[in-house]
Amino acid sequence: MKIVVCIKQVPDSAAKVVAEGGQVSWGDAPLVLNPWDEYAIEAALVLQEALDGEVTVISVGGESAKEALKTALAMGCSQALLISDPALEELDSQAIARTLAAAIQKIGDVELAFFGRQAIDGDMGVTAAQTARLLGWPMLSLAASIQAVDSGAVRVEKATEEGRQVVESKLPVAISVSKDIGEPRYPSFMGIRKASRAVIPTWSLADLGISAPAPVVRWPDVMNPPVREVTTEMITGDSPQDIAEKLADKILGEKVL
């Protein structure tokens, strides 16, 4: 069984992101594998082990994205692929989805495509559904567990606000996963050594046989939110009742209520 995991390289979650000159900047903070994508990798690796499958991890980005791909290889993915092209700068999720869909079609015979629920930089969470639509595949979102893959179908348990749902779809299918899928494994020492020596192929748009997808959404300017002046006042009193009365008077005086 051929399985694909689509990942993204993002700024570290501890990075302080600011707008400089109309562009987003995260300073000297490192770029890392999107944390939500680690859960997608874990789901794919579990199936790889159970079904004797092959997991290919794909990322769209610059040369630095190979580090995120090598992290996935160190975790246990079979192979990695980088899609990089000068025309792929400043793309929106729809354009990225078109690129991923073309790559999945070029790989051929893919039956499962896994995605993290969202990227921590854009926080949109729509790339999985957009890619599925372009492929003409069903989409199962927020999978909390993969219950079965057999007879050309997959059954998953979805996490919803109301609880859990069990849904089934024919293959091929795109699946986004939640963190309930299972804690991502740590890369092994041997996996890290092997990944460090891996030669990751790079495909351009010409290799995919497509032209540069036109973005539907553009960000002509990015600004920092206005600075808010915040002051803190500690209310004291002789008793809890005295403090509560002073607090109530303060709230009414400020017209908060």
C-alpha positions in Angstrom: 0.0 0.0 0.0 1.3 3.4 -1.0 0.8 6.1 1.7 1.7 9.8 1.4 2.0 12.3 4.2 2.0 16.0 3.3 4.0 18.1 5.8 5.1 21.7 6.2 8.1 23.5 7.7 7.1 26.3 10.0 8.7 28.6 12.5 9.2 27.2 16.0 6.1 27.6 18.2 8.3 29.7 20.6 9.2 32.2 17.9 8.1 35.8 18.3 6.4 36.6 15.0 6.3 40.2 13.9 5.6 42.2 10.8 8.5 44.1 9.3 8.2 46.2 6.2 4.9 44.6 5.4 6.3 41.0 5.6 6.1 38.4 8.3 9.4 37.8 10.2 10.2 35.3 13.0 13.8 36.6 13.5 16.5 34.0 14.2 14.0 31.4 15.4 14.6 27.9 13.8 12.3 26.3 11.3 10.8 23.0 12.4 8.4 20.3 11.2 4.9 21.5 11.8 3.9 19.8 15.2 0.4 18.8 13.9 2.1 17.0 11.0 4.0 14.8 13.4 0.6 13.1 14.3 -0.1 12.5 10.6 3.3 10.9 10.3 2.6 8.7 13.3 -0.7 7.5 11.8 1.0 6.7 8.5 3.8 4.8 10.2 1.4 2.6 12.2 -0.3 1.6 9.0 3.1 1.1 7.3 4.0 -1.4 10.0 0.6 -3.1 10.0 0.1 -3.4 6.3 3.7 -3.7 5.0 3.1 -0.3 3.3 5.4 2.4 2.0 5.2 6.0 3.4 6.4 8.9 1.2 6.5 12.3 2.9 6.1 15.4 0.7 6.7 19.0 1.4 6.5 22.2 -0.7 9.1 24.8 0.1 12.7 25.9 -0.2 15.9 24.0 0.4 15.5 24.4 4.2 12.4 22.2 4.1 14.6 19.2 3.6 15.4 19.4 7.3 11.7 18.8 8.1 11.7 15.9 5.6 14.7 14.4 7.2 12.9 14.5 10.6 10.1 12.5 9.0 12.7 10.0 7.6 14.3 9.7 11.0 10.9 8.8 12.5 10.6 6.0 10.0 9.1 7.2 6.7 10.3 5.2 3.7 11.2 8.1 1.4 10.9 11.9 1.1 10.2 14.3 -1.7 10.7 18.1 -1.9 8.7 20.2 -4.4 10.6 23.4 -4.9 10.3 26.0 -7.7 10.9 29.8 -7.8 7.3 30.2 -9.0 6.1 28.7 -5.7 6.7 31.8 -3.6 3.9 33.4 -1.5 1.3 30.8 -2.5 -2.0 30.4 -0.7 -3.5 27.1 0.5 -5.4 26.5 -2.8 -2.2 26.8 -4.9 -0.3 24.5 -2.4 -3.2 22.0 -2.7 -2.9 22.0 -6.5 0.8 21.4 -6.2 0.4 18.5 -3.7 -2.4 17.0 -5.8 -0.2 17.0 -8.9 2.7 15.3 -6.9 0.4 12.6 -5.5 -0.9 11.9 -9.0 2.7 11.7 -10.3 3.7 9.2 -7.6 0.8 7.1 -8.7 -1.3 4.4 -7.0 -1.5 6.3 -3.7 -4.3 5.0 -1.6 -4.0 7.1 1.6 -2.9 10.7 1.9 -2.4 12.0 5.5 -2.4 15.6 6.7 -2.0 17.3 10.0 -5.2 19.1 11.1 -3.5 22.5 10.4 -0.2 24.4 10.2 0.7 26.5 13.3 1.7 29.4 11.1 -1.4 29.9 8.9 -3.8 28.0 11.2 -6.3 27.6 8.3 -6.7 23.8 8.3 -8.1 23.7 4.7 -5.3 22.2 2.7 -6.3 18.6 3.2 -9.9 19.2 2.0 -8.7 21.3 -0.9 -6.2 18.6 -2.0 -8.9 15.9 -1.7 -11.3 17.9 -3.9 -8.7 18.4 -6.6 -7.9 14.7 -6.6 -11.6 13.8 -6.6 -11.1 11.8 -3.4 -13.3 11.6 -0.3 -12.1 13.5 2.8 -12.1 12.2 6.4 -11.2 15.0 8.8 -9.9 15.0 12.4 -9.4 11.2 12.6 -8.8 10.2 16.2 -8.0 6.6 15.3 -7.8 4.3 12.2 -10.0 1.4 13.0 -9.6 -0.7 9.9 -8.2 -0.7 6.4 -9.4 -3.6 4.3 -11.4 -4.6 1.2 -10.5 -1.3 -0.5 -12.0 0.8 2.3 -10.9 2.6 5.5 -12.9 3.1 8.7 -11.9 5.9 11.2 -13.2 7.3 14.4 -13.5 11.1 14.1 -13.2 13.5 17.0 -16.0 16.1 17.1 -17.2 18.7 19.6 -20.1 16.4 20.6 -18.0 13.2 20.9 -16.9 10.6 18.4 -18.2 9.4 15.1 -17.2 6.3 13.1 -17.1 6.9 9.4 -16.0 4.8 6.5 -14.8 5.6 2.9 -13.6 3.7 -0.1 -9.9 4.1 -1.1 -8.2 6.3 -2.2 -8.9 8.9 0.5 -7.4 11.9 2.2 -7.3 11.9 6.0 -6.5 14.7 8.4 -5.7 13.6 11.9 -6.1 15.1 15.4 -3.6 14.6 18.3 -5.8 11.8 19.6 -4.3 9.5 16.9 -1.4 8.8 19.2 1.8 10.4 20.5 4.3 10.8 17.7 7.4 8.6 18.1 10.8 10.0 18.7 13.3 9.5 15.9 15.7 6.6 16.7 19.5 7.1 16.8 19.9 4.9 13.8 17.0 6.7 12.1 18.7 10.0 12.6 22.0 8.8 11.1 20.2 7.3 8.1 18.2 10.4 7.5 21.3 12.6 7.7 22.8 10.8 4.8 19.6 10.7 2.7 19.5 12.3 -0.7 16.1 13.9 -1.1 14.9 14.3 -4.7 13.5 17.7 -5.7 10.7 18.1 -8.2 9.9 21.3 -10.0 6.6 22.4 -11.5 7.9 21.2 -14.9 8.5 17.8 -13.4 4.9 17.8 -12.2 3.7 18.9 -15.6 1.9 21.9 -14.3 2.3 25.7 -14.5 2.5 27.9 -11.4 -0.9 27.8 -9.7 -2.4 31.3 -9.3 -3.1 32.1 -5.7 -6.7 33.0 -4.9 -5.8 34.9 -1.7 -3.0 37.5 -1.5 -1.5 39.4 1.5 -0.5 42.8 0.0 0.5 44.1 3.5 0.9 42.6 6.9 0.9 44.8 10.1 1.5 44.3 13.8 -1.6 44.8 15.9 -1.8 48.1 17.7 0.0 48.2 21.1 -2.4 48.2 24.0 -1.6 50.0 27.2 -2.6 47.8 30.1 -2.5 48.8 33.8 -3.2 46.5 36.7 -4.8 47.7 39.9 -4.9 45.5 43.0 -8.0 45.9 45.1 -7.5 45.4 48.9 -9.8 45.6 51.8 -10.5 44.5 55.4 -12.5 41.5 54.4 -13.6 39.5 51.4 -17.0 41.3 51.5 -15.2 44.7 51.5 -13.0 43.7 48.6 -16.1 42.4 46.6 -18.0 45.7 47.2 -15.0 47.7 46.0 -14.6 45.5 43.0 -18.3 45.8 42.1 -18.2 49.6 42.5 -15.1 49.7 40.2 -16.7 47.5 37.5 -19.9 49.7 37.6 -17.8 52.9 37.5 -15.8 51.7 34.5 -19.1 50.7 32.9 -17.9 47.2 32.2 -21.4 46.0 33.2 
